[in-house]
Amino acid sequence: MKVVIKPIFFAITAILISPVTFCYFALAQIANRDELISSFSQLLSLLPGKISCYLRSGFYRFTLTSCSPDAIICFGTLLSQRDTEIGSGAYIGPQCNIGRSSIGKNTLLGSGVHIMSGKGQHKFDDLSTPIREQGGSFEKVSIGENCWLGNGTLVMANIGNNCIVGAGSVVTKALPANSIAHGNPCHVVQYRRNEHG
């Protein structure tokens, strides 16, 4: 029964949010799409309740690079880059800030997780020029499938599949698959093993 009901539910939420989606695409003809995603994200992040999690997914599935209709995107979460992918079964907790990234299926992000668009967003080499005027580069950060990132984690580098990252960690270097890691800077403390062989 769930196999039939879920797609219908996801279609209904996409229809309910469609006026906002159409408004986005109309404005995208004359405005920067990343700036629009950021603005619409701020508006949609304020919608409370469980249904709103799916309304946000209904909007993002048509406006991001990809977003699964069953992804849960909680209250207060902001997305700033259109080139973002959110996999099936992904959970993004309240008050997260998501930059240019790929979030694998069945990955869980706790509250207040920040995924930055790499480490090079701001150049700061020239002391005679304000940092805000020195530019930078945006990289796509990848978080693998079946990961769990604890509350307040800051992510600037790729994370492999099946990783667990402790709350408050700062990920500045790539983490290999199956890692359990924590700290600032984040470091691997052990690896997950398959108990069934």
N, C-alpha and C positions, 0 to 999 in steps of 0.2 A: 504493500500500500504506500509506504514512504517513497518508493521509487517513482510512483505516479504523482504523489502530492507535492514533493519537493520542487520538481521543475515548474509545476503550475504556480507554486508560491513565489519562486524566483522571477517568473514571468510577470506576475502581478506587481511585485515590488518595482520591477523595471518600468512597468507601465505607469505606476503611481508617481515615480520620480521623472518620468519622461518630459514634462514641461521644463524642468530644470536642465535636463540633458539637451533639449532642443535649443534652449536659451544659450547654453555653452557653445554649441556648434554655430549658432548665428553670430555670436560675438567673436568666435575664432576666425571669422572671415576678415576681421579688421584689427584684431589684437593678438599679442603674443600668447601662445597656448600654455606655456609654462606659468606665466603670470596669471592666466585665467584659472588654471588648475588650482593654483595656490589660493586665489580669491574664492572660488566655489568651494574648495575644501574647508576654508575657514567658516563659511556659511553652513555647510552641511555638518560640520563637526559639532554644531550647537544643538542638533536635533537629539532629544533624549529618548531613552527606551530601547527595548530589544528590536522592535521592527525597524527602527532607524539604522541599526547596524546593517540590515539587509538593503535598506533604501540607498545607503552610501555605496554598497557593493553594486547595486543596480545602476547607479550613475557611473562608477569607475569602470565597470565592465565595458562601457562604450567609449570612455575618454582616455584611459591609460593604455599603454602598450598591450597589457592583458590583465584581467582581474576575474577570478572565478566567481560565479554568482553565489557560491556558498561560503565565500570568505566573510569573516566577521570583522568589521572595522568599528571599533567602539567610540564612544562619546569623547570629544575633545581631540581626536587624532587629526593631524594635519599632514597633507601630502603636498610636496612642493615641485615635483618634476613629473611631467607627463610620461617620460620613459621609465615607467615602473611596472613591474610584474608581480602579481599576487596570486599564488597557487591555490589549488583546491584544498579546502579544509583549513586554510591559514586563519589564525586568530591574532588580531592586532589590538592590544589592550588600550585602555583609556590614556589620553594625553600623550600619545606617541607622536614623534615628528619623523616623517619618512621622506628621505631624499631620493635621488636616482638609485633604484635598487631592484633586485630580483629576490623575492621571498618565496621559498620553496613550499610545496604542498605539505600540509599537516604541521607547519611550523607555528610555534606559539611565541608571541612577544608579550612580555609582561607590561605593566603600566609604565609610562614615561620612558620607553625605549626610544633612543634617537639613532636613526641610521643616516649618517652624513653621506654626501656624494663624494667619498674618498677623502684623502688627507690634503689635497692641493687646492681647496676652494679659494683660498686667499694667499696671494703672494705678499711678501713683506720685506724683500731684500733692499729696497730703495728707501733710505731714511728721509729723503727730501720729498717723497710723495706719500700722501695719506694711504694707509692700507686699503681703504675702501675703493681707491682709484687704481690699484695695481693689478686688478683682475685676478684670475685663477682658472683652474680647470675642474670640471665635474666628471668624476668617474662613476661607473655603475658598480655598486657593491652587491655582491651575491651572497645570500644566506641560503644554505642548502635545505633539503627536505628533512622533516621530522626533527627539527631543532627546537630548543627551549631557551629563550633569552630572558633572564630574570629582570625584575623591575629596575629601571634607571640605567640599563646598559647603554653605553655609547659605542657605536660601531663605525669604524673607518676603513675596515679591511674585510676581505671575503671570509666566510665561515662555511666549512664543509658540511656534508650531510650528517645527520644524527648527533649533532653537537649539543652540549649543555653549557651555557655561560652564566656564571653566578651574578647575582644582583649587584649593580653598581660597578660592573667591570667596564674597562675602557679597551676596546679591541683595536689595536693599532697595527698589528701584523696578522696575516692570514692564519686561520686555525684549520688544521687538517681534519678530515672526516673522523667521526666517533670520539672527538675530544671532549673532555670535561675540563673546563678552564675558568679562571676567575682572576681578579686583581686589576691593578692599575700600575703598569700596563698588564693587560691580560696575558696569562701564561697557562700552558697545559699542566694539569696536576695528575691526570690519569686518562686512560682510554676506556671507552665502553666496549664490552665484549658480549658476544652472543652466548647466552647461557645454555642454549639448546643445541650446541654443536657448532 
